[in-house]
Each structure stands twice: as structure tokens, then as C-alpha cells.
Amino acid sequence: MDLATGLDTAWVLLGAALVFFMQAGFAMVETGFTRAKNAGNIIMKNLMDFSLGTPIFWILGFGIMFGANVFGGWLSVPSFFQGANALPGDYNFATLIFQTVFCATAATIVSGAMAERTKFSAYIVYSMVISAVIYPVSGHWVWGGGWLSELGFHDFAGSTAVHMVGGVAALVGAKILGPRIGKYKKDGTSVAIPGHSLTLGALGVFILWFCWFGFNGCSTVAMSDTESSSLAASVFVTTNLAAACATVATMVVTWVRYKKPDVSMTLNGALAGLVAITAGCDSVTPLGAAVIGTVAGILVVFAVEFIDKKLKIDDPVGAVAVHGCCGAAGTIMTGLFAAKGGLFYGGGFSFLGIQTLGVITVIAWVAVTMTIVFLIIKHTMGLRASAEEEIEGLDIHEHGLASSYADFMLNVPTILTGRSETVGQETPESAVPIIRVPDNTEKKVDKDGHTITKITVVCKESKFEALKHALNEIGVTGMTLTHVLGCGMQKGSSEYYRGVPVEATLLPKIKVDIVVCRVPVSDVIKAAVKILYTGHIGDGKIFVYDVRDVVKVRTGESGYDAMTDDGENC
């Protein structure tokens, strides 16, 4: 092997490694955009579609994709077990691993749209079918010398061959599977179900953006000469420009439509730009890439809304809009913006027609075959988890995983029969004070006629220090502070999640509980109002309750005696 061949091989292997790492990006996006109770299930699916897809593609898929043409290039003569007994130098292993990771990308797209209600066993089956047959057949048309490639169809790195295949399969699967419980009201109105971690979702998007330089850039499959290295550099620029412009476009559109820039939708916008430019990243100018990205960033917002609100198809992560719609749009826009042959560069309608024909036929192939696959699974082993499993979470039922975030859970003591399991020295029974059970039929009144009153103040956290100081000034020194989320009758300001109004915006507040007897309730209220009042919605509320009795656990004292010793002031 000469130096030039070695450099080209190293470039392809680098791309394969980066595209493999996209699995981590997809896993983080899907996990972050869904609920915590299904995090482990989603991680497992992303792990297994690659782990199962690798041998399946090696055994059959690669042979179908790159087999000799039959029936005018619509099918191929498959071969099996690629390079099974080959030694280094006897087989092009670089191409095999490069195409393997691309196949895994197409398969993993589907899991996001069908997340939170698909049986794990069903997922394994349809993922293997995609890797074995669905992706390889259309891949043969595009990249394996099939009829589309002979027509001149151009899809440099897979807007159609990879992303649209996954997006269409996701659309069919989500439709047959049905929406998550509670996603739509009886009148068909969509209900927002926010994901549990935008942090994970953002991490996934940054990983994918980074890895896309390998996905597109290394698809030059060469780096040993000036022409190939210049092309790779150009692809890096067009890929990055499209992603950035799409992100900005999505932010602006959501800012206008929802009055605030939508975080999750803007993250989808970045992916939309990356998907759209993938077909023509080698053939468009930087200006063309910027336009393609901008169009994709706008399109993804309306596609997400249309799929959710009009088609009533529940796609938790926006996979159909990002990969299906923007994959198709990017492929067609290559027919417009390609510097050589594009309609806007004097190439006429021929190339645009070929691009459109390719998109339509691949959609038809995936839609028909995946409909058959999903229906067979549905009526045999079952496609959807039970209602109980979905409500409680797939982690516990599918994988025996109580939580993917065990260290973040409160430690709840285990209830056992027999001896107490409390760690540490037990308190002698003789030392426990005798507690008089309060008689709740009468309100306690001391000799001066004071009653015990509980006052709860709900307000903005920023006001707490001033409130505490004001209460101390009037003699209130004991209080309990709790961080809470809530909304009043106005339900907070109007907020949106992925274009869907959030029914009740839970705003961060603090709750301060105070119990007083000799400090006048009116003084507490006046002091609180003076500090909290601004005249705007959200100033807070004050609740006043009668307290029947108080019992001090340490001494067993009740009533006023329970509140006034040890320097306490009520």
C-alpha cells in the first residue's frame, strides 16, 4: 500500500469513527427529549440497534447494497458474510465499516419517534429488518450502482439514502403505534409533554454537529491529492454554514411565533440544517448552503407542528420533521442550488426532476415495506407496550431498572417487618416523652385570648431575604422555607414546548410557613405585603389557617408550651 492509499484509508476510517460516535449523539437527544422513566430503555435501544445492525449488515445488508444489478438496477444479486475469511489487504474493510456506521444511523433515527411506548423486543426486530433489507435496497439504488445512480441522482452523504429512509420509517412506525397516553385530548388538541433534560438534548446536538464533519467531510473517501482535500474542506464549510443558518432561522421563527425562542425546537433546527445539506454539501457554494440551511430551519418548525397538530402523529423528538422532511427538502434543493447542473445555475429542470423522482421512489419503498413490517409485528408479537408499562415507565418493566438516576432519588427507608432497620443507636423506650394526642374538636386559646395561627406565604425567591428581615423585626423568628413550583388561576404566562402550549406553566416560587400565637396575624400580613407588593402578577399569595394544637416531639409538650421555650418566639 502506497502513502496516498494509506492516507485515503485513514480518512475513511476517521469518518467511520466519527459517524459511529453519532450513536452517542442520537442517544442523548432522544433521552433528553423524553421522560426520565424511559431513559434506560432509550439508551438500550440505541446501543442494540448498532450492536445488532453490525452483524446483520455484514451478513446480508452490505451484499444487497453493493451487489450486481438485476432488473434494471432495481435489485441486486446479494452476497453474504463480507470478507469472512479475508486477511488484511485481501478485502476493502474500510468501505465495509464506513457503510456499517451509516446503516446504523438510518436505523437509530426510528427509535426517537417511537419512544416511550414501543416494546423492546419489537424494536429489536424492526431495527434488524431495516439494517438487513430496507436500507440496503434503496442504498443500492443511490450508492450501489442501481437505477437512480445511473440516472444521475445525487446524494453525496445521505440526505435521502440515510436520513429520509429513517425519517419515513419513523413516520410509519409512529402512526401505526399511536400516540403516548395523554398526548391528545378528546377533542384532538395536542398536549405538551416536555422532555426531562434539555441539557442532555443539547449535548447530543453538539455531538452530532461535531460528528457530521466526518459524516459529510469523510464521504469524499479520499484525502491524498489536492482535489480531494480541497473538496473535503469545502464540504466542512458548507456543512457548518447550513447548520448555523438553520439554527438561527429556527430561533427567529420560534421567537416570532411563540414570543420566546424555543430551546428544543432550535436544537432541532441545527439538526435540520445538517440533514438538509448532506445531499449537496459537495456541490453547492457557501451561499447555496446558507440558503438551504435557512429553508430547513424554517421548514422544521412548521413540519413539527403539522405532524403533531394536523396529522396527530406523536413524535417526541421531531425525528420525522428533521430527518424525513428536511432530508427530502435538502435532496430536492440540491437540484436547485448545485453549482453544476442546478436549476438556479442554468442547469435546467432535468437534474431537479431526477432529484425529485429519487425522493418520491425512496419514500414509496420505505413507506410500503415498513408498513408491512410494522403490521406483521403488531399482529404477532405486539408492537406497543401495555398501558400500565407506559405509565410506570419502560425502564422498570422492560429492564428491571427502577431509575436511570438512582443517585438523584431521595433515600426512602425500607419498610420491613420485625426489628427496626435504623442505622445507629436506638433511643431507649423510657426516654421517649409521653405524647398527649391533641383534641381537635376545640381551638386552643391562651389566658390572653391568643390563638395559634399558621400563615403560609408563597412568593418570589428573590424576595425572601427582605421578607425574613421584615418578619424578624416584628418578632417572628421561626419559619420553614420550601422551594416549590406552581401556578395560580392565571396559570402563569403563555409558554410553548415545540409549538404546543403548555397547559399550566409551573413557575418557581418559595413557600414560607410561619406559626404564630402572640404576634398579631395582621402584623405578619402587613409586613409581608409591604415587602412583596409590586402591583404585577406573580407577587404571591398569603394563606391563613387556624391551628388546633401543636405537639413538641422532644418533650411531649403541647399548645403554647410547645412553641415558647428555648428562646423561640411566637
C-alpha positions in Angstrom: 0.0 0.0 0.0 1.5 3.4 -1.0 1.3 6.5 1.0 -1.6 8.0 -0.9 -3.7 4.9 -0.5 -2.9 4.8 3.2 -3.9 8.4 3.7 -7.2 7.8 1.9 -7.9 4.7 4.0 -7.1 6.6 7.2 -9.5 9.4 6.1 -12.3 6.9 5.6 -11.6 5.2 9.0 -11.6 8.6 10.7 -15.0 9.2 9.2 -16.3 5.8 10.3 -15.2 6.5 13.9 -16.9 9.9 13.9 -20.1 8.5 12.4 -20.1 5.7 15.0 -20.0 8.4 17.7 -23.2 9.9 16.3 -24.9 7.0 18.1 -24.0 8.7 21.3 -25.4 12.0 20.0 -28.7 10.4 19.0 -28.9 8.6 22.3 -28.5 11.9 24.2 -31.0 13.8 22.0 -33.7 11.1 22.4 -33.1 10.6 26.1 -33.1 14.3 26.8 -36.3 15.0 24.8 -38.2 12.2 26.6 -39.1 11.5 30.2 -36.7 10.1 32.8 -38.7 7.0 33.4 -37.7 5.7 29.9 -34.1 6.9 29.8 -32.6 3.4 30.3 -34.9 1.9 27.6 -33.8 4.5 25.1 -30.1 4.1 25.8 -30.5 0.3 25.4 -32.2 0.7 22.1 -29.5 3.0 20.7 -26.9 0.5 21.9 -28.6 -2.5 20.4 -29.6 -1.1 17.0 -25.8 -0.7 16.3 -24.8 -3.9 18.0 -27.4 -6.0 16.2 -27.2 -4.0 13.0 -23.5 -4.5 12.6 -23.6 -8.3 12.1 -26.8 -8.2 10.2 -25.4 -5.7 7.7 -22.2 -7.7 7.5 -24.1 -10.9 6.8 -26.6 -9.6 4.3 -27.2 -5.9 4.0 -23.8 -4.9 2.5 -24.1 -7.7 -0.1 -27.5 -6.4 -1.1 -26.4 -2.8 -1.3 -23.3 -3.4 -3.4 -24.4 -6.5 -5.4 -24.5 -6.7 -9.2 -27.6 -5.1 -10.8 -30.6 -7.2 -11.9 -34.0 -6.0 -13.1 -32.5 -2.7 -14.4 -30.8 -1.9 -11.2 -33.9 -2.1 -9.1 -32.5 -5.1 -7.3 -29.1 -6.8 -6.9 -27.6 -10.2 -6.6 -26.7 -10.3 -2.9 -23.5 -11.9 -1.4 -23.1 -12.9 2.2 -20.6 -12.6 5.0 -18.4 -9.9 3.5 -14.7 -10.8 3.8 -15.5 -13.5 6.3 -12.1 -15.2 5.9 -10.2 -12.4 4.3 -6.8 -11.2 5.7 -5.6 -7.6 5.8 -5.0 -6.4 2.2 -7.3 -9.0 0.7 -10.6 -7.1 1.2 -11.7 -3.4 1.4 -12.5 -3.4 5.1 -12.6 0.4 5.2 -15.6 0.6 2.9 -17.4 -2.1 4.9 -17.0 -0.3 8.3 -17.8 3.1 6.7 -21.1 1.8 5.3 -21.9 -0.1 8.5 -22.0 3.0 10.6 -24.1 4.8 8.0 -26.6 1.9 8.1 -26.7 2.2 11.9 -27.6 5.9 11.6 -30.6 5.1 9.5 -31.8 2.5 11.9 -31.4 4.6 15.1 -33.5 7.5 13.8 -36.6 5.5 14.1 -36.4 5.0 17.9 -36.8 8.6 18.7 -40.2 8.9 17.0 -41.5 5.7 18.6 -40.0 6.4 22.1 -41.7 5.8 25.4 -44.3 3.2 24.2 -42.6 0.6 22.0 -41.9 -2.9 23.2 -38.1 -3.5 23.3 -38.5 -6.9 21.6 -40.4 -5.3 18.8 -37.8 -2.6 18.4 -35.1 -5.2 18.0 -37.0 -7.0 15.2 -37.8 -4.0 13.0 -34.3 -2.5 13.6 -32.7 -5.6 12.2 -35.1 -5.6 9.2 -34.0 -2.0 8.4 -30.4 -3.0 8.5 -30.8 -6.2 6.5 -33.2 -5.1 3.7 -34.8 -1.7 3.8 -31.8 0.5 3.9 -29.6 -1.7 1.7 -32.1 -1.9 -1.2 -32.7 1.9 -1.5 -29.0 2.3 -0.8 -28.2 0.2 -3.8 -30.3 2.5 -5.9 -28.4 5.5 -4.7 -24.8 4.4 -4.0 -24.6 0.8 -5.2 -24.8 1.4 -8.9 -28.6 1.0 -9.1 -31.1 2.7 -11.4 -31.1 6.0 -9.6 -27.3 6.4 -9.7 -27.4 5.6 -13.4 -30.0 8.4 -13.9 -27.6 10.9 -12.2 -29.3 11.1 -8.8 -27.0 12.9 -6.4 -27.0 12.3 -2.7 -23.4 12.8 -1.6 -23.6 11.7 2.0 -27.2 10.5 2.6 -29.9 13.1 3.0 -32.2 10.6 1.3 -30.3 7.3 1.5 -29.8 7.6 5.2 -31.8 10.3 6.9 -35.0 10.3 4.8 -35.1 6.5 5.0 -35.0 6.7 8.8 -37.5 9.6 8.8 -40.1 7.8 6.7 -39.8 4.6 8.7 -40.2 6.7 11.8 -43.4 8.3 10.4 -44.9 4.9 9.5 -44.0 3.4 12.9 -45.3 6.3 15.0 -48.6 6.3 13.0 -49.2 2.6 13.5 -48.0 2.7 17.1 -50.3 5.5 18.1 -49.6 8.5 20.4 -48.4 8.3 24.0 -51.1 8.2 26.7 -52.2 11.7 27.4 -50.6 13.3 24.3 -54.0 14.3 22.8 -57.2 15.4 24.5 -60.6 14.1 23.5 -61.1 17.0 21.1 -57.7 16.2 19.4 -55.8 19.1 21.0 -52.1 18.4 21.4 -50.7 18.3 24.9 -47.1 19.3 25.6 -45.0 16.5 27.2 -41.7 18.2 27.9 -38.5 16.1 27.9 -36.7 15.6 31.2 -33.3 17.1 30.3 -32.6 19.8 27.7 -29.0 19.6 28.9 -28.7 16.0 27.5 -30.6 17.0 24.4 -28.2 19.9 23.8 -25.2 17.7 24.4 -26.5 15.3 21.8 -26.9 18.0 19.2 -23.3 19.3 19.8 -22.0 15.7 19.5 -24.0 15.2 16.2 -22.8 18.5 14.8 -19.2 17.6 15.5 -19.6 14.1 14.1 -21.3 15.4 11.0 -18.0 16.8 9.8 -17.0 13.1 9.5 -20.4 12.1 8.1 -20.1 14.6 5.2 -16.5 15.5 5.1 -15.1 12.0 5.1 -17.6 10.9 2.4 -15.0 12.2 0.0 -13.3 8.9 0.8 -10.0 10.5 -0.2 -7.5 13.0 1.1 -4.3 12.2 -0.8 -4.4 14.8 -3.5 -5.2 18.5 -3.9 -8.6 18.0 -5.5 -9.9 15.6 -2.8 -8.5 17.7 0.1 -10.0 20.9 -1.3 -13.3 19.2 -1.7 -13.2 18.0 1.9 -12.5 21.5 3.1 -15.4 22.8 1.0 -17.7 20.2 2.5 -16.7 21.2 6.0 -17.6 24.8 5.3 -21.0 24.1 3.6 -22.0 21.7 6.3 -21.2 24.1 9.1 -22.8 27.1 7.3 -26.1 25.2 6.7 -26.3 24.1 10.3 -25.6 27.5 11.7 -28.0 29.3 9.4 -30.7 26.7 10.1 -30.2 27.2 13.9 -30.6 31.0 13.6 -33.6 30.6 11.3 -35.4 28.3 13.7 -34.6 30.6 16.7 -36.1 33.6 14.9 -39.2 31.7 13.7 -40.0 30.4 17.2 -39.3 33.7 18.7 -41.9 35.3 16.5 -44.5 32.5 16.7 -44.2 31.7 20.4 -42.9 35.1 21.7 -39.8 33.4 23.1 -37.0 31.4 21.4 -37.9 27.7 21.8 -34.8 25.8 23.1 -35.7 22.3 22.0 -37.0 23.4 18.6 -33.9 25.4 18.0 -31.8 22.3 18.8 -33.9 20.5 16.1 -33.1 23.4 13.8 -29.4 22.7 13.9 -30.0 19.0 13.0 -32.4 20.1 10.3 -29.7 22.1 8.6 -27.2 19.3 8.9 -29.6 16.8 7.4 -30.6 19.1 4.5 -27.1 20.0 3.4 -25.9 16.3 3.5 -27.1 15.6 -0.1 -25.4 18.5 -1.8 -22.6 19.6 0.6 -20.1 18.7 -2.1 -21.8 20.5 -5.0 -23.2 23.8 -3.6 -21.5 27.1 -2.9 -21.3 28.6 0.6 -24.2 30.9 -0.4 -26.3 27.9 -1.5 -25.5 26.1 1.7 -26.6 29.1 3.7 -29.9 29.3 1.8 -30.5 25.5 2.1 -29.9 25.7 5.9 -32.2 28.7 6.3 -35.0 27.0 4.5 -34.5 23.8 6.5 -34.5 25.8 9.8 -37.9 27.4 8.8 -39.3 24.2 7.5 -38.6 22.1 10.6 -40.8 24.3 12.8 -43.8 24.1 10.6 -43.2 20.4 9.9 -43.1 19.6 13.6 -46.4 21.5 14.2 -48.1 19.9 11.1 -47.1 16.4 12.1 -48.2 16.9 15.7 -51.3 19.1 15.4 -52.7 18.1 12.0 -51.6 14.5 11.4 -51.9 13.7 15.1 -48.7 11.7 15.0 -46.8 11.7 18.2 -43.0 12.2 17.6 -41.4 13.1 20.9 -38.0 14.2 19.4 -39.1 15.5 16.0 -37.3 12.8 14.0 -39.9 12.8 11.2 -39.6 16.5 10.6 -35.8 16.7 11.0 -34.8 13.6 9.1 -37.8 12.9 6.8 -39.0 16.3 5.8 -35.6 18.1 5.8 -33.9 15.1 4.2 -36.3 15.2 1.3 -36.1 19.0 1.0 -32.4 19.1 1.1 -32.1 16.5 -1.7 -34.6 18.4 -3.9 -32.9 21.7 -3.1 -29.6 20.2 -4.4 -31.4 20.2 -7.8 -31.8 23.9 -7.4 -28.5 25.0 -5.9 -25.9 22.7 -7.3 -23.2 24.9 -8.9 -23.0 22.4 -11.8 -26.4 21.4 -13.1 -28.7 23.1 -10.6 -31.7 25.0 -11.9 -30.6 28.3 -10.4 -27.2 27.9 -12.1 -28.6 27.4 -15.6 -28.8 23.6 -15.5 -32.5 23.4 -16.4 -35.2 21.2 -14.9 -33.7 17.8 -15.8 -31.5 17.4 -12.7 -34.2 18.8 -10.4 -36.6 16.3 -11.8 -34.2 13.4 -11.2 -33.7 14.5 -7.6 -37.5 14.7 -7.1 -38.0 11.3 -8.7 -35.4 9.8 -6.4 -37.0 11.2 -3.3 -40.5 10.0 -4.3 -39.4 6.5 -5.1 -37.4 6.1 -1.9 -40.3 7.4 0.2 -42.6 4.9 -1.6 -40.2 2.0 -1.0 -39.7 2.7 2.7 -43.4 3.5 3.4 -44.8 0.4 1.8 -42.2 -2.1 3.2 -42.1 -0.6 6.7 -45.9 -0.6 6.9 -45.8 -4.3 6.2 -43.1 -4.9 8.7 -44.8 -2.9 11.5 -48.2 -4.5 10.9 -46.7 -8.0 11.0 -45.0 -7.2 14.3 -48.2 -5.6 15.7 -50.4 -8.6 14.9 -47.9 -11.2 16.0 -45.5 -10.4 18.9 -47.1 -7.0 19.5 -45.6 -3.5 18.8 -46.8 -1.4 21.8 -46.2 -1.8 25.5 -49.2 -2.1 27.8 -50.8 1.0 29.3 -49.5 0.0 32.7 -45.9 -0.3 31.4 -46.1 3.0 29.6 -47.5 4.9 32.6 -45.0 3.5 35.1 -42.1 3.7 32.5 -40.4 1.2 30.3 -37.2 1.2 32.4 -38.8 -0.7 35.2 -40.9 -3.1 33.2 -38.6 -3.8 30.2 -35.3 -3.8 32.0 -35.9 -4.1 35.8 -34.4 -0.6 36.2 -36.1 1.4 39.0 -34.5 4.6 37.8 -31.7 5.7 35.5 -30.9 8.4 38.0 -30.8 6.4 41.2 -28.3 8.7 43.0 -30.6 11.6 42.5 -33.6 9.9 44.2 -34.5 10.6 47.8 -33.5 7.8 50.2 -36.7 6.2 51.3 -36.4 3.9 54.2 -37.2 0.3 53.5 -40.3 -0.9 55.4 -39.6 -4.3 56.9 -41.4 -6.4 59.5 -39.8 -7.2 62.8 -36.8 -5.2 64.2 -36.2 -1.6 63.1 -33.5 -1.3 60.4 -32.5 2.2 61.5 -28.7 2.6 61.4 -27.2 3.9 64.7 -28.0 3.7 68.3 -31.7 3.2 69.1 -33.4 5.6 71.5 -34.4 3.8 74.8 -38.2 3.5 75.1 -38.1 5.1 78.6 -36.6 8.3 77.1 -39.4 8.9 74.7 -41.8 11.5 76.0 -45.4 10.6 76.5 -47.3 12.4 73.8 -50.8 13.6 74.5 -52.9 13.2 71.4 -54.4 16.6 70.5 -58.1 17.0 70.8 -59.0 18.6 67.5 -62.6 19.5 68.5 -61.6 22.8 70.2 -59.3 25.6 69.1 -56.6 26.4 71.7 -56.8 29.9 73.3 -54.3 31.1 76.0 -55.1 33.2 79.0 -54.8 36.4 76.9 -57.1 35.1 74.3 -54.4 34.4 71.6 -55.0 31.6 69.2 -52.4 29.6 67.3 -52.3 30.5 63.6 -50.4 29.2 60.6 -49.5 31.7 57.9 -48.2 30.5 54.5 -46.6 32.9 52.2 -46.0 32.0 48.5 -43.7 34.5 46.8 -40.8 35.0 44.5 -37.5 33.6 45.8 -35.8 37.0 45.2 -38.0 38.5 48.0 -37.1 36.0 50.7 -34.2 37.8 52.4 -36.2 41.0 52.7 -39.3 39.1 53.9 -37.2 37.3 56.5 -35.8 40.5 57.8 -39.2 42.2 58.0 -40.7 39.3 59.9 -37.7 39.2 62.3 -38.4 42.9 63.0 -41.9 42.1 64.3 -40.8 39.2 66.4 -41.2 36.2 64.1 -38.0 34.1 64.2 -39.2 30.6 63.4 -40.2 29.7 59.8 -40.0 26.9 57.3 -38.8 27.5 53.7 -39.7 25.2 50.8 -38.8 25.6 47.1 -41.9 24.9 45.1 -43.3 25.0 41.5 -46.8 26.2 40.9 -49.3 28.4 39.2 -52.3 30.5 40.2 -55.6 30.9 38.4 -53.8 32.8 35.6 -51.6 29.7 35.0 -48.6 31.8 34.6 -47.6 33.4 31.3 -48.3 31.6 28.0 -45.5 29.2 27.2 -44.9 26.7 24.4 -43.0 23.5 24.1 -42.2 22.5 20.5 -45.1 24.7 19.3 -47.7 23.3 21.7 -49.0 25.5 24.5 -48.0 24.2 27.9 -51.3 23.8 29.8 -50.0 25.1 33.2 -46.7 26.9 33.4 -45.2 25.9 36.7 -43.3 28.9 37.9 -40.5 28.6 40.6 -41.6 30.1 43.9 -40.8 29.7 47.6 -43.3 28.8 50.3 -42.7 30.2 53.8 -44.7 28.6 56.6 -45.0 30.6 59.9 -46.9 29.6 63.1 -47.7 32.5 65.5 -49.8 33.0 68.6 -48.8 36.2 70.4 -47.5 38.0 67.3 -50.7 39.5 65.7 -51.6 37.9 62.4 -52.3 41.3 60.9 -48.8 42.5 61.6 -47.4 39.5 59.8 -49.6 40.1 56.8 -48.9 43.8 56.7 -45.1 43.2 56.9 -45.3 40.6 54.1 -47.4 42.7 51.8 -45.2 45.7 52.2 -42.2 43.6 51.1 -43.8 41.6 48.3 -46.1 44.1 46.6 -45.1 45.3 43.1 -48.5 45.6 41.6 -47.8 42.9 38.9 -49.0 39.3 38.5 -46.8 36.9 40.5 -46.4 39.0 43.6 -47.6 35.9 45.6 -50.3 35.0 48.0 -50.8 34.7 51.7 -52.9 31.9 53.3 -54.1 32.0 56.9 -55.1 28.8 58.8 -56.4 28.1 62.3 -54.2 25.6 64.2 -55.9 23.2 66.6 -52.8 22.3 68.5 -49.1 21.9 68.4 -47.0 19.0 69.9 -43.3 19.2 70.5 -41.8 15.8 69.8 -38.7 16.2 72.1 -40.7 17.0 75.3 -44.2 15.9 74.6 -45.5 19.4 75.4 -48.4 20.8 73.5 -50.1 24.1 72.9 -48.3 27.3 73.7 -45.7 25.4 75.9 -44.6 23.6 72.7 -43.8 26.9 71.0 -42.2 29.2 73.5 -39.2 27.6 75.2 -35.5 27.5 74.0 -35.7 31.1 73.1 -38.4 30.6 70.5 -40.8 33.4 69.9 -44.2 33.1 68.6 
